[in-house]
């Protein structure tokens, strides 16, 4: 172990702080065979109607500009593909942004905004110099934390109810593939415990 530090800005709804250690390990190199890793875009924002409409407008504007370029002479298939790809990826980068953290698929967009707001309140606690400032920031953080937890519970309940409705619909229609997949998603990673024999 080379270095050990505390990260006071980490948001875990506790008075404890995250510890980060620097260690030296010897690991075997993984061969990637020349493939580059691409960053994923935050497509969960497309469930929000405002973001979806903004995405459609920006993309249609870029395609309109690209269509005007296509009408010129001397365009190749490769050039056309690069233009289409660039239009889509730049729109995703502008409107959606890259995925920064892995969030559960059932957490709503407004809940993610509240989580971000809670993170800024946590930073205000750590920045505060006076005891009164810290106490006020802690009270605001505690209230916001309760709201976030309430919203997360509501989002999860709604997600589970929607999955249960999808299972019932698939069972009525006789769609076994969807029934199996949705039931598996609803049940989670439950495994029946194996019986242990006494020695």
Number of C-alpha atoms within 10 A of each C-alpha: 8 7 9 10 11 12 11 16 17 16 19 12 14 8 7 12 15 13 11 11 12 10 9 9 7 5 6 6 6 6 7 8 6 6 7 7 7 6 10 12 16 17 14 17 18 17 11 12 10 10 15 15 12 15 19 14 13 18 19 15 13 18 16 12 12 15 14 9 13 15 9 8 7 7 11 10 8 8 12 15 11 11 17 14 12 13 19 16 13 15 21 19 13 11 20 19 17 14 13 10 7 7 11 9 10 15 18 20 14 13 17 15 12 16 19 13 16 22 19 15 22 23 17 19 21 15 14 14 10 8 10 10 14 16 13 14 19 17 14 16 22 17 11 18 21 12 16 20 13 12 18 18 13 15 17 16 13 14 17 15 13 12 17 16 13 16 21 15 14 17 14 11 10 11 12 13 10 15 21 14 11 19 16 12 12 15 9 9 8 7 7 6 6 6 6 6 5 4 3
